Every structure is written in structure tokens, then in C-alpha cells.
């Protein structure tokens, strides 16, 4: 359950949901959480100019 919660934190980060879950399993949940925090936030996607 803890790994899933940390995956949710990672879904807003550069690592993403699945990579954070994998790291939480391999490194323990605390290690996965720290890795997700270090990875930084995702960059917002740029919108394309609308054609008229």
C-alpha cells in the first residue's frame, strides 16, 4: 500500500508513476520517495498555436 502511495507522488514528477513504484520496491519505500522528490516536477507541455 505504501509503494502505491509513493507511486502517486511520483506521477507528478519526472520519473513517473511506474518508475517510482519500481524504485520503491528495489530501494525500499523511503528510497523511492527520496528519488521521486529529487527528480523534480514535470515540465508543462507547450500548447500548439491554434489554426484558424
C-alpha positions in Angstrom: 0.0 0.0 0.0 2.8 2.4 0.8 4.5 1.7 -2.5 1.3 2.6 -4.3 1.0 5.9 -2.4 4.6 6.8 -3.3 3.8 6.0 -6.9 1.1 8.6 -6.8 3.6 11.1 -5.6 5.9 10.1 -8.5 3.1 10.6 -11.0 3.6 14.3 -10.9 7.4 14.0 -11.1 9.8 13.4 -14.0 10.2 9.8 -13.0 6.6 9.0 -13.5 4.3 6.6 -11.7 5.8 3.2 -12.7 9.4 4.1 -12.4 8.7 5.4 -8.9 6.9 2.2 -7.9 9.8 0.1 -9.3 12.4 2.2 -7.3 10.2 1.9 -4.2 10.3 -1.8 -4.4 14.0 -2.0 -5.1 15.2 0.7 -2.8 12.5 0.5 -0.1 9.7 3.0 0.0 11.8 5.7 1.7 14.4 5.4 -1.1 11.7 5.6 -3.8 10.2 8.6 -2.1 13.5 10.5 -2.0 14.2 9.6 -5.6 10.8 11.0 -6.7 11.5 14.2 -4.8 14.9 14.7 -6.2 13.7 14.1 -9.8 11.8 17.4 -9.8 8.4 18.3 -11.2 7.3 17.6 -14.7 7.7 20.4 -17.2 4.3 21.6 -18.5 3.7 20.8 -22.1 3.7 23.7 -24.5 0.4 24.3 -26.3 0.5 24.4 -30.0 -0.8 27.5 -31.7 -4.4 27.1 -32.8 -5.0 27.3 -36.5 -7.9 29.4 -37.8 
